[in-house]
Amino acid sequence: MPCDTVRTMPQQTFAERQEEVRRALNGLRKDLVSGRARIAIAANGAVAFAGWGNEDRRGITDACAYRTLAVEGAWAFRQAVARAEAQHGRKVNDRAVAAGFHSHDGGTTWGRH
C-alpha cells in the first residue's frame, strides 16, 4: 500500500515503515470506536478524519487511511462511515477520494492542495 512507502524518515527501513503504519492505523481504529476521531465528509464526498492528530497519523494521509480501512471492511469502520454519512447527509464518494480532494483541518476546509 502507498502508506508503507511514502514519507519514510531518513534511515527508516521498509519494515519499520510498515510497522509504523500498522500502529497508526490501529490507533485510528480505536479512536473511531471511542469517538475521539470521526469522519468528516465534504460536499463532493471526499473524506477527512477529524480528531486524528498529526502525531498520531505518522505521515499517513486521510485518503490512504480511508482506502486501507475500507478495503479491510471492519465492522467498526463501516459503522463510523455510516454515522458520518447520516450526520453529513451525503455518501462518501470514492472518486473524490481518489481525485485527491482532502482537508488539512479535519474537514473545515477542503481542496486539492
Residue pairs with C-beta under 8 A, 6 or more apart in sequence:
1 21
1 64
1 67
1 68
2 64
3 21
3 25
3 60
3 61
3 64
3 65
3 68
4 14
4 17
4 18
4 21
5 14
5 17
6 59
7 59
7 60
8 14
8 17
12 20
20 58
21 58
21 60
23 58
24 56
24 57
24 58
24 60
24 65
25 60
25 65
25 68
25 69
27 56
28 37
28 49
28 52
28 56
28 57
28 65
28 69
29 69
29 74
29 76
29 77
30 36
31 37
31 51
31 52
31 56
32 38
32 39
32 49
32 76
32 77
32 80
33 76
33 80
36 51
37 49
37 50
37 51
37 52
38 49
38 50
38 51
38 80
38 83
38 84
39 47
39 48
39 49
39 50
39 66
39 80
39 81
39 83
39 84
39 92
40 47
40 48
40 49
40 50
40 84
40 88
40 103
40 106
40 107
41 47
41 84
41 85
41 88
41 90
41 91
41 92
41 107
42 48
42 96
42 101
42 103
42 107
42 110
43 90
43 110
44 93
44 96
44 101
44 110
45 90
45 91
45 92
45 93
45 94
45 95
45 96
45 97
46 93
46 96
46 97
46 99
46 101
46 102
46 103
46 110
47 62
47 63
47 66
47 84
47 92
47 97
48 62
48 102
48 103
48 106
48 107
48 110
49 57
49 62
49 65
49 66
49 106
50 106
50 107
51 106
52 62
52 65
52 106
57 65
61 102
62 102
62 103
63 97
63 98
63 100
63 102
66 92
66 97
67 97
69 77
70 77
70 81
70 94
81 92
84 92
85 91
85 92
99 112
100 112
101 110
101 111
101 112
102 110
102 111
102 112
103 109
103 110
103 111
